[in-house]
Amino acid sequence: MFKFHWLIIMGFSVVLAACSKPEPTVTQQTFYVFGTEVSILIVDASPAQAQAAIQAIEQRFQRFHTEWHAWEKGGIVSRINQAISQGESIEVADSVKKFIEKTQRLSAQTDYLFDPAIGQLIKMWGFHGEHWQGPPPSETQRQAWLRSRPSIKDLYFEDHQLFSRNPDVQLDFGGNAKGLALDIAVETLHQAGIQNAMLNIGGDIKVIGHKPEHQAWSIGIQNPKNPSQALAKIHAQNGDSIFTSGTYQRYYTWQDQQFSHIINPNTAWPADSFASVTVIHSDATTADTAATALLIAGPQHWQRIAHQLGINAVFLVQRNGQIEMTDAMRQRIQMLPH
């Protein structure tokens, strides 16, 4: 369901300045959902309070995964896609309507480089399933899809009834649903009275508050050429959402050519300019959208798309290893030897 890319969490340690200081309460738990590892670290909450919040988040994530999965039957996305393909409308909950409308606004700000209505194209490229494999679609298949060019802007609502002007629209929110999930998790933490935590879904991060001793969180950016190594670390602040999109984790090789799962909907061809793009924004759904859109936009257009999305902090790694970043990111980052 979700794009796979990773950030490395830098070593977490607690240092007591004096023996008289009480040791900070730290609760950490890991579970598996969305086809990846989810880790939650909570600071300065009682173990019972932290465990209850983590359990509530895990339950919400499991329901979320079922509801928003792009190709498995039973969830709301599957039901929407089935209705659209049959030329029918479907009634959706208010929360679903709001997320689709938010995604429509964000997609427009990316000039539809990010467009979650391309489920047919993603399936055509072999990325609907647990195992990604070729062959790639033929030129004839790609051109036929481009002539139809289904887009999320084809969707519209009458009250809570969802309609599509294009029967080829098939939704796949793998490009920004983790952002929504993290926003939901933060809401759950705040409802539980927790103010300091770090949430990590497969390397995409949301932080609130601070680490013990009021230290900032440190988040590492993975080196695409050597995934066990960090290129840099970001000093994360309260409310930061840090997302990375990359072409080096989820891909397959066909006839000695590598094809990434991140596909440009205007060419029906995988993105191949940047190896990875990391962004920081206060809103996790926006950050998730932006990381994908900027990677697709490439060297000529990423700055315009970032401006349209209100993204100031950007770190880009080109396929040859060259690094580029905005001034806002430069103020937040520490490069590491490699």
C-alpha positions in Angstrom: 0.0 0.0 0.0 2.7 2.4 1.0 5.8 3.6 -0.6 8.8 2.2 1.2 11.7 4.5 2.1 13.6 4.9 5.3 15.1 7.4 7.7 17.5 6.2 10.3 16.7 7.3 13.9 19.9 8.5 15.5 21.0 6.9 18.7 18.7 7.7 21.6 20.3 8.1 25.0 19.4 9.6 28.3 22.2 11.2 30.3 21.5 12.2 33.9 23.3 15.4 35.0 23.2 14.5 38.6 22.2 11.5 40.7 19.5 13.5 42.4 17.6 14.0 39.2 14.7 11.5 38.7 15.1 9.3 35.6 12.8 10.4 32.8 10.0 7.9 32.0 10.5 6.5 28.5 8.2 4.0 26.9 9.0 2.5 23.5 7.0 -0.1 21.5 7.2 -1.4 18.0 4.5 -3.2 16.0 4.0 -4.2 12.3 1.3 -2.6 10.1 1.0 -1.0 6.6 3.5 -3.6 5.5 6.2 -2.0 7.5 7.5 -1.4 11.1 5.8 1.2 13.3 7.7 2.5 16.3 6.3 4.8 19.0 8.5 6.4 21.7 6.7 8.3 24.5 8.5 10.5 27.1 7.3 11.8 30.5 4.1 9.7 30.7 3.4 6.9 33.1 3.9 3.4 31.7 0.1 2.7 32.0 -0.8 6.0 30.2 1.8 5.4 27.4 0.8 1.7 26.9 -2.9 2.6 26.7 -2.2 5.3 24.1 0.1 3.0 22.0 -2.6 0.3 22.1 -5.2 2.8 20.9 -2.9 3.9 18.0 -2.2 0.3 17.0 -5.9 -0.5 16.9 -6.6 2.7 14.8 -3.8 1.9 12.5 -5.0 -1.7 11.9 -8.5 -0.4 11.0 -6.9 2.4 8.9 -4.9 -0.2 6.9 -8.0 -2.2 6.1 -10.0 0.8 5.1 -7.4 2.6 3.0 -5.7 -0.3 1.3 -5.6 0.2 -2.4 -6.2 -3.3 -3.8 -7.4 -5.6 -1.0 -11.2 -6.0 -0.8 -13.3 -4.7 2.0 -12.1 -1.2 2.7 -13.5 2.1 1.8 -11.0 2.7 -1.0 -11.8 -0.7 -2.6 -15.5 0.1 -2.4 -15.0 3.6 -4.0 -12.9 2.1 -6.8 -15.5 -0.6 -7.5 -18.3 2.0 -7.6 -16.3 4.3 -10.0 -15.5 1.4 -12.3 -19.2 0.5 -12.5 -20.2 4.1 -13.2 -21.9 4.5 -9.9 -21.7 7.0 -7.0 -21.1 6.0 -3.4 -21.8 7.6 -0.1 -18.8 8.2 2.1 -18.2 9.3 5.7 -17.4 12.9 6.5 -13.8 12.0 7.4 -13.3 10.3 4.0 -14.8 13.3 2.2 -12.5 15.7 4.0 -9.4 13.7 3.3 -10.3 13.4 -0.4 -11.0 17.1 -0.6 -7.7 17.9 1.1 -5.8 15.6 -1.2 -7.5 17.3 -4.2 -6.2 20.6 -3.0 -2.7 19.3 -2.4 -2.7 17.5 -5.8 -3.6 20.7 -7.5 -0.7 22.5 -5.8 1.7 19.9 -7.2 0.3 20.5 -10.8 -1.0 16.9 -10.4 2.5 15.4 -10.4 1.1 13.8 -7.2 -2.2 12.3 -8.2 -3.7 9.3 -6.2 -6.2 8.5 -9.0 -3.5 6.5 -10.8 -4.2 3.1 -9.3 -4.6 1.5 -12.8 -1.2 2.8 -13.8 0.5 1.5 -10.6 -1.1 -1.9 -11.1 0.0 -1.8 -14.8 3.6 -1.3 -13.6 3.4 -4.3 -11.3 3.3 -2.5 -7.9 -0.1 -3.8 -6.7 0.9 -6.7 -4.6 3.4 -7.9 -2.1 5.9 -8.8 -4.8 6.8 -6.2 -7.3 7.7 -7.6 -10.7 7.7 -6.9 -14.5 7.3 -6.8 -17.3 6.7 -3.0 -17.6 3.7 -2.0 -19.5 4.0 -1.6 -23.3 4.1 1.8 -25.0 0.6 1.0 -26.3 -0.7 0.4 -22.8 0.9 3.6 -21.4 -0.4 5.8 -24.3 -3.9 4.4 -23.8 -3.8 5.3 -20.1 -2.4 8.7 -20.9 -5.3 9.4 -23.3 -7.7 8.7 -20.5 -5.5 10.4 -17.9 -7.7 9.7 -14.8 -7.1 12.3 -12.1 -8.4 13.0 -8.6 -9.8 16.3 -10.0 -12.4 14.0 -11.8 -14.0 13.4 -8.4 -16.8 15.5 -7.0 -19.3 15.4 -4.2 -23.0 16.1 -3.8 -23.3 16.3 -0.1 -21.5 13.0 0.9 -22.2 11.2 -2.3 -19.0 10.7 -4.3 -19.1 10.8 -8.1 -16.4 10.5 -10.8 -16.4 12.1 -14.3 -13.9 9.4 -15.4 -14.6 5.7 -15.0 -10.8 5.0 -15.2 -10.1 6.7 -11.8 -8.8 4.1 -9.4 -7.6 5.6 -6.1 -4.4 4.6 -4.4 -3.4 6.7 -1.5 0.0 5.1 -0.9 1.6 8.4 -1.6 0.1 10.3 1.4 -1.9 8.0 3.6 1.0 7.5 6.0 0.8 11.3 6.6 -2.9 11.0 7.5 -2.1 8.0 9.8 0.5 10.1 11.6 -1.9 13.0 12.0 -4.4 10.6 13.5 -1.8 9.1 15.9 -0.9 12.6 17.2 -4.5 13.3 17.8 -4.8 10.1 19.8 -1.7 11.1 21.9 -3.0 14.5 22.6 -6.4 13.0 23.7 -4.4 10.8 26.1 -2.7 13.9 27.6 0.8 12.9 26.1 2.9 15.9 25.0 6.3 14.4 24.2 6.6 11.6 21.6 8.2 10.4 18.4 6.2 8.3 15.9 7.9 6.4 13.1 6.1 4.6 10.3 8.7 2.9 8.1 11.0 5.8 8.4 8.5 8.7 8.1 8.5 10.7 11.3 6.3 12.9 13.4 7.6 14.4 16.6 5.8 16.3 19.4 7.5 18.0 22.3 11.0 16.9 23.2 13.3 14.1 24.3 14.3 13.6 27.9 16.2 16.5 29.5 14.4 18.8 27.0 16.7 17.7 24.2 15.7 18.0 20.5 15.0 14.9 18.6 17.7 13.9 16.1 16.6 12.2 12.8 19.0 10.7 10.3 18.6 10.9 6.5 19.6 7.7 4.8 22.3 7.5 2.2 20.6 6.0 -0.9 23.9 4.5 -2.1 24.6 2.9 1.3 21.3 2.5 3.2 23.0 1.5 6.5 24.7 4.9 6.6 23.3 8.3 7.4 24.2 11.3 5.2 23.0 13.9 7.7 20.9 14.4 10.8 18.0 16.8 11.3 17.4 18.6 14.5 13.6 18.1 14.8 11.4 20.5 16.5 8.0 20.2 18.2 5.4 19.4 15.5 7.8 18.5 12.7 6.7 16.0 10.1 9.8 14.6 8.3 9.1 12.5 5.2 11.4 11.0 2.6 10.5 9.6 -0.8 13.1 7.6 -2.6 13.6 5.5 -5.8 16.0 3.1 -4.2 13.9 1.0 -1.9 10.8 -0.2 -3.7 11.6 -1.2 -7.3 12.2 -4.1 -9.6 14.7 -4.8 -12.3 13.7 -5.9 -15.8 16.2 -6.6 -18.5 18.9 -4.9 -16.6 16.8 -1.7 -16.1 15.6 -0.6 -12.7 12.0 0.7 -12.4 10.9 2.6 -9.3 7.3 2.4 -7.8 7.0 6.3 -7.9 5.4 7.0 -11.3 5.0 10.4 -13.0 1.3 10.5 -14.0 2.1 12.9 -16.9 4.4 10.5 -18.6 3.2 7.1 -17.2 6.9 6.4 -16.5 8.7 6.0 -13.2 10.5 9.0 -11.7 14.3 8.7 -12.3 15.9 12.1 -11.5 16.4 12.1 -7.7 17.4 9.2 -5.6 15.6 10.7 -2.6 13.9 13.8 -1.4 13.3 14.7 2.3 11.0 17.5 3.5 9.9 19.0 6.8 6.4 20.5 7.4 4.1 20.8 10.3 1.3 18.9 8.6 2.2 15.2 8.0 -0.2 14.7 5.0 1.3 17.8 3.3 4.9 16.6 4.0 4.0 13.1 2.7 2.5 14.5 -0.5 5.4 16.9 -1.0 8.1 14.3 -0.8 6.6 12.3 -3.6 5.7 15.3 -5.7 9.2 16.9 -5.5 10.8 13.6 -6.4 8.7 13.4 -9.5 9.1 17.1 -10.4 12.9 16.6 -10.8 15.7 19.3 -10.9 13.8 21.7 -13.2 10.5 22.0 -11.4 10.9 21.0 -7.7 11.4 24.5 -6.5 8.2 25.7 -8.0 6.2 22.8 -6.6 7.7 23.3 -3.2 6.7 26.9 -3.2 3.2 26.1 -4.2 2.9 23.6 -1.3 4.5 26.0 1.2 7.5 23.7 1.8 10.6 25.5 2.8 12.9 22.8 4.2 14.0 20.4 1.4 17.0 18.0 1.1 17.6 16.3 -2.2 20.0 13.6 -3.3 20.5 13.2 -7.0 21.2 9.8 -8.5 24.9 10.6 -8.8 25.0 11.3 -5.1 25.1 15.1 -5.4 23.3 16.9 -2.5 21.1 20.0 -2.8 19.1 21.7 -0.1 17.2 24.8 0.7 18.5 27.5 3.1 15.7 26.6 5.6 16.9 23.0 5.6 20.5 24.0 5.9 19.7 25.7 9.2 18.2 22.5 10.6 20.7 19.9 9.4 24.1 18.6 10.3 26.0 16.8 7.6 27.8 13.6 8.6 31.1 12.1 7.3 30.7 9.3 4.8 
